[in-house]
Amino acid sequence: MTFGEQPAYLRVAGDLRKKIVDGQLPPHTRLPSQARIRQEYGVSDTVALEARKVLMAEGLVEGRSGSGTYVRERPVPRRIARSGYRPTGGATPFRQEQAGGEGRGTWESSSEQSEAGVAVAERLGIEPGERVMCTRYLYREGGDAMMLSTSWEPLAVTGRTPVMLPEEGPLGGMGVVERMRAIDVIVDNVTEEVGARPGLAEELLVLGGVPGHVVLVIQRTFYASGRAVETADVVIPADRYRVAYHLPVK
């Protein structure tokens, strides 16, 4: 193989991908069998199998037990808003969007006290084992799961205050900035790091998808005078959603 030449399995996968994208192999069409790929492209069984694996890893096809491999219906990606600070009294971006006339979003949450693990403690700048309030969210759109979020807040900051439980009390659901302001903690900075990885089995079970499907992970942390007061992991299916950022110009 000369420099720059693709391996055979990638060339085969690339041609099949083009046929899927161009509509020659529309959704729900059965992918050519391994034997047919071998015959049509003049490759070995190993190459044909690896090409099919590439398409499955990309989420373009899916296996159906006892039936074969079929082209997946590709959803049109929808937008999930992320933004900078909101006006006083404003809800989170997701809740703002869903408050509109076409909003069909719902969410559910549960909170419990727990001990900070090593990774969470590092992000919050506390010692492992310190008590935190852990809140897990499941967001739905039209009844379908669309986003997961897990947040952690140090109880050294919120413990025994009216905002200890993020979704309860007079400021329940109003977001970190407003809740912290109510206890005289002024949030002045927020960071978000966006990455991608294969979804965990328990995540894909809730969000839908098969092993290997990619999810976007937003690691968000709110700060008040340099001290982290909340950190969260937001998990979004990468094949169904795009993250849109609305950042104010100063």
Number of C-alpha atoms within 10 A of each C-alpha: 7 6 5 6 9 12 11 18 19 18 15 23 20 16 13 21 21 12 13 19 14 10 10 12 18 17 17 13 15 18 21 17 14 19 13 13 21 18 13 11 14 13 15 15 15 11 22 25 17 17 24 26 16 18 18 21 17 15 20 20 25 23 16 10 7 6 8 12 20 20 21 18 14 14 9 10 13 13 12 16 16 15 13 14 17 14 8 10 12 15 19 18 18 17 17 12 16 14 13 9 7 8 14 13 18 16 16 10 14 13 18 11 16 16 17 23 15 13 10 21 20 13 18 23 14 19 14 15 13 14 20 27 22 23 20 17 16 18 19 17 14 10 11 13 18 22 22 21 18 18 21 27 28 25 18 13 17 20 15 10 11 16 22 22 23 23 17 13 11 10 18 17 17 18 17 21 26 23 24 20 14 13 13 9 17 17 22 13 16 16 12 16 10 13 11 14 13 17 24 14 15 9 17 18 12 14 22 16 18 18 15 16 20 21 25 22 22 19 19 17 22 21 19 17 11 11 15 21 26 26 24 22 20 19 24 26 25 18 19 14 18 16 16 12 12 12 10 9 5 3
